[in-house]
Structures are given as C-alpha cells and as structure tokens.
Amino acid sequence: MTATAETPRVSAPIHLWIVSLIAVAWNAFGAYDYLMSKTQGDAYLRKMGETDAQIAHMHAYPVWMTADWAIGVWGGLLAAVLLLARMRYAFHVFVLSLAAFLVMLAYTYLLSDGAKAMGEQGMIFNLVILAFCVFFTWYAWLMAKRGVLR
C-alpha cells in the first residue's frame, strides 16, 4: 500500500464567485460584440455608435488581426468560464487573451491609422478593456498561487 500526498483543498472565497461572474459577463459581451460585428456588419456597428472612420478601420483589418480579435474575445470568455470552474488553466488562457489584446493595441496605435479613427473616446474605452484584462489575469494568477484553482 502506498501513501499518496494529496494537496489540501482550499475553499473558494466569496470574491472568487463575484469576480468570476463579472468576468463571464464582461467577456460574454466581448464575444457577443465580435459575433454581431461579423454577422450583422455595419448596421450593428452603427447601432453601437461606431463612426464611419472606425468602421472603415475595422474593415481594413488584415486577416491576422481578425484572428487576433477572435482569440482575444473567445479566449477571454473561455478563461472566465475556467475561473468560474476553479481551473488553474484560467490564468494561462487569460494571459493569451491579454496578449491578443496587446497585439490589437499595437496594430491600432502603432501599425495603422487606428488612433485617428478611434479618437479619444476609443482610446479611453481601450484603456478600460486593458484594465479589465490585466485585472482578470492578475486575479487568476493570485487564485492559482493561493491554491484556490485546481
């Protein structure tokens, strides 16, 4: 008979459920926005308040940028669900989603004329998205470090 060393199970703090549900809702909207942008096109984008310059900028995305956008939003949603399920892979998928968003920012503000198209309001919104991405990534790392995620 061999003894097995099991890691003690750490109970989930209430803030895990709160943050996880916020993460799921936040990232579900990102996935919905992506899906509607792809299926409803300009009509949806105009309904969401996008300007003609912003819509033109999105239409000019190279294929790799569209793939990057998809990885970012769907990865974020998957990571949020993994966090809710208390799986340690949530951190890794949040890192992937954050990296995809950073690539999008680099394309928008360094590799294209996206800064002009997005304007100040777009820049502020991108900073809010970045803050959420960084927070969720940090939070998943912290929960994994504390042994809350399996």
Buried (B, 14 or more C-beta within 10 A) or exposed (E): EEEEEEEEEEEEEEEBEEBBEBBBEBBBEBBEBBBBBEEEEBEBBBEEEBBEBBBEBBEEBEEEBBEBBBBBBBBBBBBBBBBBEBBBBBBBBBBBBBBBBBBBBEBBBEEBEBBEBBEEEBBEEBEEBBEBBBBBBEBBBEBBEEEBBE
